[in-house]
Structures are given as C-alpha cells and as structure tokens.
Amino acid sequence: MKPTLFTLLALAATFAGCGGQESANAPGATAEQSAATSESHGVGVVQSVDTTSGRVTIAHEPIESLGWPAMTMGFAVARPELLADVKAGERVEFTLRGRDMAAVVTSIGPAK
C-alpha cells in the first residue's frame, strides 16, 4: 500500500507543476496563447482623433482573430506620430497588439 500512496503523491506533485503556463511561443502553446502576444488586423472608420492623449476612436468591422464583433472603441496608439495623418471620417486599416480593451494600435493608415 505504501508504494502506491507514494506513487500517487509523486504523480500529483509532478502534475501540479504543469499549471498550463506555457510560453506563447512554445511549440505546445495554444492558439489563444499565441494570439495574446501577436498582432491582429482591423478595418474601420475613424470617429475621432485625440493627438494630445494619443488615442483614436474607430468604428471597426468584426476582428475575427480576437473574436470581437463590429463595434466602436477607443484605442491608445503605440507612438503619437501614428496619428499625424489620421482624420475623423477616414476609412482605415490598423494593427493591434493585445487581446483586450487595452489593445494598442501599432500601425494605422488608409484602407485599400
């Protein structure tokens, strides 16, 4: 009985250390973990630009890679100069880094 109990405790300790915290770049990483550190692309119409705070509001189409429906959202931009030529009413393509409401625009330009 003791060897069985010891084996079960050893297995439990081994699996406890496998808490599913794989690196997003690890070969066994899930698509969700990989997407969390990758960039996503969107298309939408600029609603407003705030160069002082480095934010842009975009009414975007669905972003399937993030599971987001079409909606209007405000985003921070990675660098203020990204907004230099962006105007309200302009249809744009943009790139986001991040998966949640804190996603940051890393590129933005006229939609093709």
C-alpha positions as MATLAB code, in Angstrom:
seq = 'MKPTLFTLLALAATFAGCGGQESANAPGATAEQSAATSESHGVGVVQSVDTTSGRVTIAHEPIESLGWPAMTMGFAVARPELLADVKAGERVEFTLRGRDMAAVVTSIGPAK';
ca = [
       0.000    0.000    0.000;
       2.819    2.428    0.824;
       4.406    2.222   -2.656;
       1.025    3.030   -4.236;
       0.455    6.032   -1.988;
       3.982    7.256   -2.656;
       3.476    6.856   -6.419;
       0.212    8.803   -6.307;
       1.806   11.615   -4.298;
       4.752   11.771   -6.699;
       2.406   11.941   -9.699;
       0.312   14.637   -8.027;
       3.407   16.728   -7.366;
       4.556   16.276  -10.964;
       1.231   17.367  -12.431;
       0.903   20.273  -10.006;
       3.967   21.807  -11.604;
       2.302   21.655  -15.033;
      -0.066   24.532  -14.354;
      -0.642   25.266  -18.040;
       1.546   28.365  -18.056;
       3.262   27.567  -21.335;
       5.026   30.315  -23.170;
       3.025   31.692  -26.086;
       5.966   30.879  -28.339;
       6.438   27.321  -27.058;
       5.762   24.506  -29.516;
       2.799   23.297  -27.437;
       1.240   26.741  -26.983;
      -2.453   27.068  -27.717;
      -3.738   29.367  -30.452;
      -5.227   31.605  -27.757;
      -1.861   31.964  -26.010;
      -0.101   32.711  -29.300;
      -2.709   35.294  -30.313;
      -2.284   37.083  -26.984;
       1.224   38.140  -27.969;
       0.682   38.550  -31.701;
      -0.855   41.337  -33.694;
      -4.350   41.472  -35.153;
      -5.594   43.486  -38.099;
      -8.763   45.503  -38.386;
     -10.642   47.808  -40.741;
     -12.919   50.630  -39.713;
     -13.893   54.288  -39.849;
     -12.167   56.800  -37.581;
     -14.668   58.519  -35.334;
     -12.265   60.832  -33.506;
      -8.568   61.510  -33.060;
      -7.026   62.889  -29.860;
      -3.393   63.645  -30.609;
      -2.875   65.148  -27.133;
      -3.652   61.882  -25.343;
      -2.501   59.619  -28.190;
      -5.895   57.957  -28.695;
      -8.094   57.177  -31.669;
     -11.719   56.021  -31.713;
     -12.586   53.599  -34.517;
     -15.914   52.069  -35.554;
     -14.384   48.787  -36.674;
     -15.657   45.764  -38.528;
     -15.526   42.380  -36.758;
     -11.996   41.299  -35.856;
     -12.250   37.523  -36.125;
      -8.780   36.793  -34.748;
      -9.855   38.390  -31.464;
     -13.449   37.178  -31.512;
     -14.652   40.797  -31.467;
     -17.899   41.825  -33.165;
     -18.184   45.112  -35.027;
     -18.162   47.965  -32.518;
     -16.815   51.416  -31.778;
     -13.784   51.511  -29.492;
     -11.161   53.941  -28.322;
      -7.562   52.779  -28.611;
      -4.224   54.081  -27.394;
      -1.561   54.295  -30.077;
       1.965   52.949  -29.671;
       3.519   56.207  -30.913;
       1.816   59.620  -31.160;
       3.179   60.191  -34.684;
       0.911   57.394  -35.926;
      -1.972   59.872  -35.701;
      -0.291   62.659  -37.714;
      -2.269   61.981  -40.908;
      -5.359   60.287  -39.454;
      -8.644   62.191  -39.779;
     -12.177   61.585  -38.494;
     -14.358   60.024  -41.174;
     -11.413   58.246  -42.837;
     -11.671   54.508  -43.561;
      -8.513   52.874  -42.192;
      -6.700   49.596  -41.806;
      -4.971   49.183  -38.456;
      -2.899   46.719  -36.494;
      -3.448   45.975  -32.808;
      -1.145   44.440  -30.236;
      -3.033   42.820  -27.360;
      -6.305   40.969  -26.888;
      -8.458   43.001  -24.561;
      -9.720   46.522  -24.053;
      -6.098   47.598  -23.511;
      -5.101   46.658  -27.089;
      -2.772   49.240  -28.630;
      -2.722   50.421  -32.246;
       0.747   49.778  -33.661;
       0.019   50.896  -37.244;
      -2.795   52.759  -38.959;
      -3.320   54.015  -42.495;
      -5.860   54.479  -45.273;
      -7.801   51.336  -46.175;
      -7.061   49.943  -49.613;
];
